[in-house]
Each structure stands twice: as C-alpha cells, then as structure tokens.
Amino acid sequence: MSEPLEPEGPEERIPRGWARHPRERMLITPLMAGLGGMLAFVTVVAIVVWLPIHTFDPAPSSDWAPLSSTALKGRNLFASNGCYVCHSGYSRPQDVRESLYFLYPKISQPGDFWGSDQSPNLLGTERTGPDLSQESGWHPDDWQLAHFYDPRYMDPKSLMPDMKSLFSDKQVTQLVAFVEQRSGKSGLLRYAGQLYAKHVVLANQGFPAPYTGFQGAHKPIVASNDKGLSPPKNQLEEAPNLSQIDRGYWLAGDPLPVTEQNLFRGKEVFLERCVGCHGLKGDGKGPGARFLSPPPADFTDKDDACCGGDTGPGDFYYRILRGWPGTAMENFGERLSVDDIWRVVLFVKTIPNGTLKPNRVPEPSDYIVWQPSKELLAWTKSHQTLPGNVAFQKTLVKDPFMQAAMRVFPGLAPSDHLVLNDKQNTPLSLQDAANGIKALYEDMLSRAWSDAQSRGEKLPSETQKAIPPTVPGQQ
C-alpha cells in the first residue's frame, strides 16, 4: 500500500469562521481591452472629425470669394511645404492677438472658407508665426517676394526660414497670389487698395514697377526717372505723399525730449527692426531694398531731415504707426509702443550726422530740428486745411470702396482734388481712388469666379458676386 503524498508546501490555514478567498481571475481579457480601446478611439474620431466634415455644411458667408487658379496653385504649395504648421488659417475669438490693431481685423465666420478650393481649411495650431487668414492686402507684392526670399530682409527678428532655394520665380508668384487672395472679399478689397496705392506712388515718384519673382535678388535697386516728373505749379510737390498721412500729423512735433537715453533707445529699435530695408547706414540700401519699388527711404540727407515737406516728425510717426500703402513700409503699431515709435523718429533725425556708425552713441547735439517750409505752411492754410480733415466728418461712410480709399488716403477730404507729379497730371481724389479700387476689385473677383467655373467648382448663385461687406462705422 503506497504512502500518501506529502503536501509540497505548508498547509494553508485560515482562522475559524473565515471563508476562503475565491480564486482570482481576469474579467477583461487583453483582447476585450484592445477592442474596447479601439471602439472608444473610433467613436471620438467619428464625433470630432468625420461627423463635422459630413454634417457641417454652412452656406458661403457674405465675405467668401473663390480663389483664382494661380492662387489655388499657391495654396497647394503652401500646404505641401507645411507652411500651415506655423501659420494658422483662421482667427478665433479666444486668440490673444485677435483684436490688436489691424493685423487680425476679423474673426473667421462659418462659410468664410466655403468650397472645395479652400477645403479642408489650412488651420494650423502651433501659432509660431502670425495668423494669415486675414493677411491679404496688408503688404504689397514686392514686400511678400522679399519676405519669402529671406524673412530677415523685412523683419530682422523673424524666425521663419528663407525660401530662396525652395521656390522658383513662378512658384513664389503663385504663393503670393494665394496669400493676397485667401481672405475673401474684404481681403480682395484691401489688396485692391494696395494695388491702387502702388500705382499712385510709382507714378508720382517716377519709379518703375518692381521686379517679379526672386529677380530682385540679382538686380540693382530701382532708380527714379526724374525727367518723367512734372510737379504742378500751383500745388505743393509733396501733396500726393501727404495725402497718405492724416493731416493732423503734418505739423506735429515729437512729444519726447531729445535726450541721450531716448536717442539711444531709438537707435536700438532701428537696428532691430529697420535695417533690413533701410540699411545699416540708413541710406535705404538694405538687402531687401533690391526687391522693392519704390525703394526704402534714405535718411542720410541733412536737407531732407530739416526741411522736407513730408519729413516732419509727425509724418514719420504716422508712417511707422500705420504704414505707407503702395510701399513696403508696413505698420508697426501692434509691435512697438507709442514711445518707442517716437524714439525712432528722434533717432532718424540724427542719422545724417553719422550716428549709425559702430560704437557711436547718438547725442542731443546730433539731432536735426525739422522746420515746416513756407510752401507747406501756405498749402495747409489755403488748401488742405486742418479743419477740413476728413476725420472730422460726422456722416459715416458706408460705401466699402470709399472706405478703402479713405484708409489708403487718410490725408484727403472729399473736397480735395490733386494731381500727381507725373507728366500726365493723373488726378487724385477720394472719388478717383474709390473708382480705381472698385475697378481693380471687380476685375480680380470676376477673374477668380471665371477660374472657379472653368475648374468645375460648385459655386453659389451670381448674387454672391457682390460688393464686399461694409465695415460698420468705419471712416
């Protein structure tokens, strides 16, 4: 008879009256957990991604406009090169910079990016670069070309990589078209204003059209054809330039004292922000100048600093604050404080005395005091008088084309009628500008509409081909 087997381990003992713990076993197997996790993932994707795409189909907004075929090719380049990773494609109400000045003038609305030519929208989330959904018309084409070639030309502090070896002349033209046309009707209206202002500036100052593509990188800075100019006898020569500056600034002085501290801070800001165009010597020969027409201003002339008809402190301040449409001078109102802008104005008046030389600290004795000329004083007294400033007009303008004209030419009142300095004596008034902007706008919109039809795009009714929405209360 065999011996009973001894237990391999000590006998488990439990206290009297206790029940033995049931044997543990997994209720959810790895297969079940995997299937459950996959189901949860698919549900979230369906709700967040698939469902909105297939159920949210708003009608085109009043600001929507199709892209031209050239702009659509630029959009494809923008997407394929990952530009949307840093640059967002829409403005949200919670964006910190949504309402600052006019870099972000509106919140994106349902239907702004309607249609297959802008779907899916190039949203982007990183926000390393600025939101470009409303970029159209804030810069002229030649600024865009120089910026794409090397962003440091236009903004020495930019983090954006250069595109000089990435795009051909044809491709960068397409990319610029997309940037200038992606913002709907309001963007096209701003762009039309920029194009009209470019025409006025070039004709008035005798400069040729800017180089196309990246050709400016290999060309000399454009020169003015002085022989092609014929300033009117009974009109201030600088009057067309002053028409792009609110006349309340024409005779304004710098409110800051001329101190070494203010001048030194002005030099610091100038070196940080301005040398890409105006150059390290302040002579308007920075690396970006070759792309631009007209070229950047030359600040080295003492006579211009003290006695120019449109080079007063208030003129410089307004151009830095709001930009100069038609030129590459952009607005710095949302990037610089008011005091820093005035400090730059103070410093600019010292550049003719060599204050941009290395290790040179500008001193109050370097400052050149500007004096309004007799001609300017006579002109403001007899023609474009301060009481006639359009900003004092009580009636709100509702016509969007007149609004655009007033934005581009804030120094003109409805009763002002000037002529340019070209030999054709081209007329310049708010009504002329509104008519010209309207013609450019309607031509661009019609071309884009025709291109979309030829591509077989689904388009709304012809009533959508209307004027841009009016900005309520805009002067």
WOUR-V125063 format. One line per field, one symbol per residue. ss: DSSP state (H for helix, E for strand, - for the rest). A space follows every 50 residues. Layout:
ss->???
//
This chain:
ss->-----------------------------HHHHHHHHHHHHHHHHHHHHH HHHHH-------------HHHHHHHHHHHH--HHH--------------- ---------------HHH----------------------HHHHHHHHH- HHHH--------------HHHHHHHHHHHHH--HHHHHHHHHHHHHHHHH HHHHH---------HHHH-------HHHE---------HHHH----HHH- ---------HHHHHHHHHHHHHH-HHHH--------HHHHH--------- -HHHHHH-----HHHHHHHHHH---------------HHHHHHHHHHH-- HHH----------HHH-------HHHHHHHHH---HHH-HHH-------H HHHHHHHH---------EE--E----EE-HHHHHHHHHHHHHHHHHHHHH HHHH-------HHH-----------
//
